[in-house]
């Protein structure tokens, strides 16, 4: 991104304040009361990670947060390189990633690199484990990750500035400027600008486990430099019962791609550029009707080059949504959502440049009795994909409260996932005859909480017809994509938060967080064999100690073996990684340090892609 363009964004941000921040905003306002719970169609399946809990990861990326704080398995190819999410036995293309309600996955690859999503730009993260294509459309068969920002609350000007330095010459800088008028006024305006810059050599030391002999040599990772620049501009305008939100996210990244353990040299480079724009309009009428009109445009450009290859690819994604929620009395909530999606892509490896028009119509119903002792959800979606594909999805949820401070959620759904453009149109290995996946899911969730603990148990059983998978082709020797007959994913997730100690006088808090995932994923006729890169066990532990202005966090993560072929003969060994964070807050200033891979473990998440041994980051942050 050119410096002149950055300067233009900053000037535009400041100018907006003078245009919208005038005394005309001093008009008195009517109080708007929106029954948020009753207007919510997400049936208590959301794990919310708020920005207030991101103190120790403000300079981290989404891959690091999800791997440490959730049961989602992150397929990471090395520090600073590709990282994708795989949930409940599914792949990256089966777990939808939404920013401000819009799917930002690359339709060519069916995934988004989580290392290119800094946490600093995100205020809230929600994880929906249950499949529900009736709510979010295609690619929701493995759940969804929701990324959202929020309007600044503090009246007037505000700013956040942060700098940090880490091992392997990592430098990160972030700046946030925000302005807001009085929220109690009839007309309320707020704006926010976030800039994030990262530079890194990423030349970490690793052990070459493929070398001959018992004593494996230690080598330095080569050709792994990375640079990122993100600019996010957010505008919020509330006029009585009308809300307008405009968000623009610009990203430019350049990375060298390091060699694998099977290579001695790599000169590969990759450049990623993206523009994401969302315009959201909401209107409430007498607290009974809620109208939403959303438009979004996403464009991404990827350039891959080396001495032997020069490849360009890009896609455009236009999304439009019109939704109406209607509250009938105080017990019945109805909603109708109409969505249109235009997708275009071009790549050197395609047989032809694909264009798709996608149209869907969804209807939702929620019932809450007067005693509020249970809730019932019913969802249905039908989708048309040009030229000749039709799909439908449905979901049913029943929520009740069998014991005090408890919740039971039972559900079933039918879901679908379309093949990606690479699945359909890639010249080598692509398959234009691929069928869309169809998934039937059954689940039961139980939650119990009190002042000392929070416990949650999730059980799931998924049957996937026409499972889409890239595998080695025995006939050609190349990787190719196939529809497997039937895949069954089943398992359990367990969450346990313990509030071990709290002393108000000394401002001392001690909290232990744990989550465990058991996942079995296999073809229906080979139930004893696990699918590729699906760990059976994943466990996270977090110990959080707060004493006055000091915060100490110890996290420990275990991931079991991952199989590399269908016979399960070869696998990557299990690994355990621990991290330690120490931070000190004085008024509006924070100084912190973090050690990753505390016990200096040599491990791989993906085959022949070593991860760094022990390394550190430190920095400071000032809020004005």
N, C-alpha and C positions, 0 to 999 in steps of 0.2 A: 504494500500500500504506500503510495507516494506521500511525502510529508505535507505537500500542499493540500492534499485531500483531507488529511487529519486536521489541519488548521481550519479548513472549511467547515468540518463537522463541529469543531469547538465554537467557531464564530456563530454557526447556525443555532447551536444550543443556547448560547448567551443571548442572541437576538430574540429567540422565542420567549425568553423571560421578560424582555421589555415589551413585547407585543401582547403577551397574555397576562402579565403580572401587574396590571394597572388597577387603580382604585375601583374600576367598574365591578370588580369581583367582591366588593364589600356588601353586596345585596344579601339580605337575610334569606335563610333557606328553610324549606319544609323538611321534617324528619322522614327519612325513607326507611321503612322496616321491611326487610326481605327475610322470609323464613328459609334460611339457607339450608337447614337440614331437610325440610320437606321438598325443596327444589333440587335435591341431590339425587342422581340416579346411580351413583357408585355404591353398591350395597355392602358397605362395611368391609371391603376387601383391600383397603388402601393402607400401605405402610408409609407414613409421612416423615420425610427427613427435612426439617426446617433449617433455614439459613442460620438460625441461632445455634444449631448443633454443628455447624461447619467451622467453628473457630480454629480447629487444628488442621483443617484441610482447605483453607481459603485459597491457597495457591496450587491445590491439587487439581486433578481432572476427574471426570465422571467415572472413569474406569477404577480409579483408586478408591473412591467413596463406596461404590457398589460392591467391590470385592471385600472391603473391610467391614461394611455395616449391613449387608444383606446376604441372602442365600444364593444370589445370582452368581453363576460361574463366569468369570471374565477370561476369554481367550486372548492372551497377550503375547505378542511375538517378540517382545523385548522392550527395554526402556525407550520410550519415545516413539515406538513404531505402532503398528496396527493393534487395536484392542476392541473386541466386540463382546456383546452380552449373549449368554446362552442360559435359558431358564427352564427348569423342569424337564430336561431331556431334549429340548428343542435347540435350534441353532439361532444365529443372529437374525436371520430373516424371519424367524417365527416370534420374535419379541419386538413389538412395535415401540418406536421411540417418538414421542410427541412433544413438540415445543409449542406452548400456548395453544394446545389442542390440534395442532397440525402435524401430520406425519412427516418427519424430516429425513427418513431413510432414503438412501440412494436407490431409485427403482431399478437401476442396472445391476447393482450388487445385492440389494435387499438388506443393506446394513449401513451403519454410520460409525466412523472411527471415534470411539469414546475418548481417546487421547487428545482429540481436537475439540473437546467440550470442557472448558475450564469451569470449575465450580464458582468462581468469582462472579460469573455472569448469571448465575441461577440463584433464585431465592428459595424455591420449594421443589423438592423431588418427591414424587409419589410412585410407588411400585404396586401394580395390580398383578398378583400372581395368577389369578383365575383367568382362563380363556374367556373372551367375550367379544366375538366378532360382531354380534348384534349391536354392541355399544360403539366400537371403534373401527369396524370394517376389516378388510383383509389384513393379514399378517398379525392378527391378534391371538393366534393359536397358542402362543407361549406367554401370554400376558402382555403387559405394557408398562413403559416407564414414562411418566409425565414430568416435564420440565416447565416451570412457570416462574415468572417474575411478579413483583408486587410494587405498587405505588409507594413512594416515600411518604412516611407519616409526619415527619418533622416539618413544621412550618418554616418557610424561609430557605436560605441556602444551606447546603451541607456538602461535605466532601470526605472521601476516604482515600488515603494514599498508603501504598505498601511496597516494600522492596524486600527481596530475599535472594540469598545465594546458597547454592548447594554443590555437592560433589559433581565431578565431571564438568566443571565450569558451567553450571546451570545458573542463569540469571532470569528472574521474573520480576515484572513491575506491573502494578495495577493502580488505576486511578478511577475514582467515582465522583462525579459531580451531580448534585440533585437540587431541585428547587420545588417548593410546594406552597400553595396558598392555604388559607384556613379551610379545613375540611368541613366546618360547620356552616360555611356560606352556601348560598344557593348555587353559585357557580364555583366549582373547584377545579384548579389546574395544577398538574404536577409533571415534572419531566426529570429524566435521569440519563446520564451518559456514563458508560463504562468503557474503559480502555484496558486491554490486557496484552502484555508483550512477554514473550518467552524466547530465550536463546540458550542453546545447550550444545556441548560437544558430545556428551553421552559416551565417552571413551572409557567405559568401566572395565574392570578386571574380571575375567571369568576363567573357569577351568574347562579345558578342552577334553571332555570325557571320551571323545572318539579317538584320541591319540593312542598309539601303541604303548604297551608297557603298563606297569602298575602305578608309576608316579606320573600322574597327568600334569602337563604343563599349564601354567597360568599365562593367559594372553590378554592383550588389550584390544577391546572392540574398535574396529576401524570403520570409517565411512558411515558414521551414525549421527552427524550433526543435524540439528533441527531448529527451526525458527517458526514462531507463530505470532500473528497480530490479529486481535479481535477488537471490533468497535461495535458497541451496542447502544442504540439510541431508543429511549422509551418516552412516549408522550401520553398523558392521561388527562381526559377532560370529562367532568361530570357536570351536567346542567339539569338540576332537579332530578328527574327519573331517567335521564338519558346519559349513557356513558359511551365515550369513544376512546379507544386505545390504538395507538400506532406504534409498532416496534420494528426497527430495522437493525439487522445483525449482519455485519460484514466480517469476513474471515479470509486471511491469506496465510498459507503455511508452505514451507519448503523443507523437505527432509531428504537426507541421504539414506539409502536403504543398506544396512550392513549385511555382510555375508553370513550365511548359515554355517554350521559346523561342518557341512559337507563341501564348502567352498573355501578357497584360499584368498579370494579377492572379489570385491564388488565395486562397481562404479555407477550403480543405479541411483537415480534421483527421482523424486516425486514432488510435484507442486499441486497444491489444492487451493482453490479459490471458491468462495460461495457467497451468495447474497440471499438472505432470508427476510421477507417482509410480511408482516401480519397486520391487518386492519380489522379491528373488532368493534362492532357496534351493538349495544345492549339497551333495551328499553323495558321498564317495568310499568304496568298499568294496574293501578289499584291493588297492588300486591297479589293479584290473581293471574295476570298474564305476564309472561316473560318472553320477549322477542330477542333473537340474536341473529345478526348478519355478519358473517366472517368472510374475508377474502385474504388469500395468501399467495405469494409468489416465491418460489425457491429455484435458484439456478446454481449449478455447481459445475466447475471446470476442473478436470484432472489431466495433468501432463506427466507422462512417465518417459524417462529417457536414460539411455546408457550408450556405450560405444556401438552396440549392435542394434538397439531398438529406439525408436522415437514414436510414441503413441499418444494421441490426444483423444479425450472423450469428454462429453458434457451432456447435461440433461436440463430440461425445464419442467417445472411442476407448477401448474396453476390450480388452486383449490378454492372452491366457493361453497359456503354452507348457509342455509337458512333454517332456523329452528324456532319453534313456538312451544312454550310450556304453559299449561293451563291448570290451575288449582281449582278443583271443584269442591266447594265446601272446605272442610279442613282435613278430609280423609283421602281424597283421590287426586292424583297428579297424572296428567296426560302430557305427552310430548310427541311432536312430529318433526323429523329432521330430514331435509332434502340436501344432498351433497352432489357436487359435480367436480370431477378431477380430470385435468388434461395433462398428459405426460408425453414428452418427446425426448428422444435420446439419440446420440450419434457417437459411434466408436469405430476405430479402425478395424477391430476384430469382428464386426457384425456382418452378417450376410445381407441385412438391409437395415435401414434406420427406422426403428419402431415408433409408431404414434398410437396412443390409446386414449379413448374417451371413456370415462367411468362415471356412471350415474347410480346413485343409491337412494332408497327411501326407507327410513326407519321409524318405527313407532314404539313408544315406551309407556309403561303404566306402573304406577306405584300406589300401594294402598297402605294407609296407616289408620288403625282403629282409634276411637276416641281415647281408650285407655292406654294407647301406645304400648301394648304388650307384645306386639309382633309387627313385622313389615312384610309385604309381598311385592316382588318385582317381576315384571314380565316384559320382555324385549323381543322385537322381531325386525329383521332387516332383509331387504331384497336388493340385489345389485345387478346392474347390467354393464358389461364390459364390451366395448366395440372390438371386433366386429360381431362375435357370435357366442359370447359366454354369459351365462346367467347363474347367479348364486343366491343363496339365502342362508340366513343364520337366525337362531333364536336362543333365548336364555331365560331361565326361571330361577329365582332366588327366594328362599323363605328364611326370614330372620326372626328369632325369638329370644327370650331372656329367661331360661329355665331356673336359674338361681340368682341370688342377689349379686350385683356387680358382675354378671356373666352374660355371654352372648353366644348363640348357636346359629350358624349360617349353613344352610343346605342348598345345593344348587346343581343344575344340569344345563348343558348348552350344546348347541351344534355350531361349529365354526368352519371357516374356510381360509385358505391362503393361496393367493395367486403365485405362479412362478415369477421369478424376476426376469428382466429383459435379457440378462446373460444366460439364464436357464433356457430361455426360448430361442434366442437369436445368435448366441456366440458360435463362430464358425467351427471351432475345434472343441467338440464335447457338448455343445448345445443341442437341445432336443425340441424342435418345434411342435412335437406331438405330446409334450408333457401335459398331464392333467393337473388341475388344482387339487390341493390337499383338502380333505374333509375330516374334521375332528369332532368326536363326541366326548364330552367331559362330564365327570361326576365328581363332586367334591363335598367335603364337610369340614367346617371350621368351628373351633370352640375357643372362646376367650374367657379368662377370669382375671380380675384385677382387684387390688385393694391398695391401701397406703404403703404396703411393704413389697408387693410384687405385681408383675404383669406376666401372665402366662397365655400362650396361644399355641394351639395344635391345628395343623392343616393336613388333611388327607386328600389325595387326588388320584384319579384313575382316568387316563386319556387313551382313546382308541383313534388312531390316525390312519385313514385310508389314503392311498396314493402318496405316501410320504416321499418328499423330494429330497434327494441326496446326491452330492457329488462324490464319486468313488473311483478308484482305479479300474479302468476297463481292461479286462483280461485279453480282449481281442486286439485292441490297438496299442495297449501299453500306456495310453494317456488317461488323464482324469476326465470323466464324463458324468453327465447328470442323468439320473434314472428315477422312475416312480417305483418305490418299493411297495409290495403288496399291502402290507398292514404293519404298523408299528404301535406298540403298546408302551406307554409311559405311566408309571405308578410310583407312589412314594408318599413321603410325609415331611413336613417342615415343623420344627419346634422352636418357639421363641420364649425366652425366660429373662425377664428383667427383675433384678433384686435390688431394693433400696436398703443396703446393708446398715447404714448408719447416717444419722443426721443430727447435728448439734447446732441449733440456731445461735446460741450465745457466742460460739467460736467460729460460726459461719463455716462449718465443716460438713461435707457431704461425701458419701462413699456409695458408688453404684456399680453393679456388675451386670453386664448385658451379654447374653449368649443366644446364638441361633444355630440350628443344626438342620441340614437337609439330607434326606435319604432319597435317592432317585434310581430307579431301575428303568432302563430304556432299551428295548430290543424288538426285533422283528417277531411277529406273532408266532411263527413256526420255529423260532430259535430263542425261546424265552430265557435260556440260561446264559446267552451271550449278550454282552453289553455293546451298545452302539459306540461308534468312534467318538472320542473326546467327550464322553459324558461321565464325570466322576460319580461313583456311587455315594460317597460320603463327602460332605463339606461342613466344616464347623468353624464358627467365629466366636471369639471371646473378647470382651472389652471391659477393662477396669478403669473407672473414672473417679479420680479423687480431686475434690475442690476444697481448698483451704484458703479462706479470705480471697486474695487476689492471685493465688497460685493454682494452676490447673495441671494435673498429671494424668496422662492417659496411656494405658498399656493395652495393646491389641495383639491377639494371637489368632492366626488363621491356619487351618488344616485343610488340605485337599487330597483326596485319595487318588490312586492310580488312574490314568486315562489310557484306554486301549487305542492302538494305532492301526489295527486291521480287524476285519470282520470275524476272524477266527479267535480273536483275543489272545493270540500267542505272544505278541509284542506289545509292550506298554511302557509308559513313562511312570517312574516311581512316584509314590506319594511324597508330598513336601509339607513342611511347616515353616511359616514365616511370622516373625514378631516385629512390631514397631513400638517405639516409645516417643511420646510427645510431652514437652514441658513448656508451659507458657506463663507469663506474668503480665497482669493487667494493672496499669496505674492510670486512673482517671480515663482518658480517651486514648491511651497509648498501650500497645501490646508488643511485647518482645517474646519470641518463641524459638524453639529448636526442636527438630524431630530426627530420630534415627530410624532408618528403614532396614529390614533384614538384620535385626539386632544380633542374632546368633551366627551371622556370616555363613548362611547356608548356600550351597551350590544347587541350583534347581532349574528346571525348565517347565514352563506351562504348555508350550507347544514344542513339538519335536525339533531338535537341532537349533533351537532359539534360546540361548542362555540368558538368564536374568542376572542383574548385578548382585554382587556380594554386599556387605554392609556399606551403607552410604548415609549421608545426612543432608538436611536443609535447615537453614536458620533465617530469620528475618524480623522485621518490625512493621507495625501498622499503626497509623494515626487517623483518628476520626475527628473531623472538625464540624 
